[in-house]
């Protein structure tokens, strides 16, 4: 029995080793595999004056994605945004308005190795037009972007987020019963415009007359739409707006064209619908889209 076991062990140790692909051939094999892999081209999903979101199709065999961006693909000056994205989308913020950006994507495997070459550059992905400097002089550089349902959590964003369309200043307060009646009408209208034309076609800035920050935060977060507000702490700017436009009663909704021209001195008494929107755009010299 011991002799048979020794013979079996010798036979086992004499088996030829498994054939391995030499290093250069392995590299060529890996390159060929990447060359055969699916390449994807990012496409724009959403754009604001200061950010763009791009998406792409899933790459078979990719556990993560690397994404690069440039403003000129001909120069080849690419900037790596991430090499470990797990979803097929990326949002790039803090961009200048009205500028083109290009993106490309590469698949990354579980081990961290690339499973594809860099895909072709996307078509130009532009940020949208920013706000007129007239509004910056009036409102400052920053506004709050509503965090709906989260009082006190509204982030501060650049004024360019208002875009290059119509802008409305909404003078209102939580303690004002007529304001409480009008705000839902404005909310429905804003949602309608957003659904039809996207961000930046008609944006609202809430100018509060609340007496304390807690009331401002609750009213803005729980009763207003996905628009903007002057910070409660910006008391000087809020008072300046009210004085400049001689606001003596609320609610009041002043609508401006992209260049700062007033197209409605108080839209509270107007029908808030797409016909009215087109009339405002015509008065501002902005063709409806």
HELIX and SHEET records of a PDB file:
HELIX    1   1 UNK A    2  UNK A   13  1                                  12    
HELIX    2   2 UNK A   23  UNK A   36  1                                  14    
HELIX    3   3 UNK A  133  UNK A  139  1                                   7    
HELIX    4   4 UNK A  159  UNK A  162  5                                   4    
HELIX    5   5 UNK A  177  UNK A  197  1                                  21    
HELIX    6   6 UNK A  213  UNK A  223  1                                  11    
HELIX    7   7 UNK A  235  UNK A  244  1                                  10    
HELIX    8   8 UNK A  267  UNK A  269  5                                   3    
HELIX    9   9 UNK A  274  UNK A  284  1                                  11    
SHEET    1   A 3 UNK A  43  UNK A  47  0                                        
SHEET    2   A 3 UNK A  52  UNK A  55 -1                                        
SHEET    3   A 3 UNK A  89  UNK A  92 -1                                        
SHEET    1   B 4 UNK A  79  UNK A  85  0                                        
SHEET    2   B 4 UNK A  64  UNK A  70 -1                                        
SHEET    3   B 4 UNK A 100  UNK A 108 -1                                        
SHEET    4   B 4 UNK A 125  UNK A 126 -1                                        
SHEET    1   C 7 UNK A 155  UNK A 158  0                                        
SHEET    2   C 7 UNK A 142  UNK A 145 -1                                        
SHEET    3   C 7 UNK A 228  UNK A 229 -1                                        
SHEET    4   C 7 UNK A 202  UNK A 208  1                                        
SHEET    5   C 7 UNK A 166  UNK A 172  1                                        
SHEET    6   C 7 UNK A 252  UNK A 256 -1                                        
SHEET    7   C 7 UNK A 262  UNK A 264 -1                                        
END                                                                             
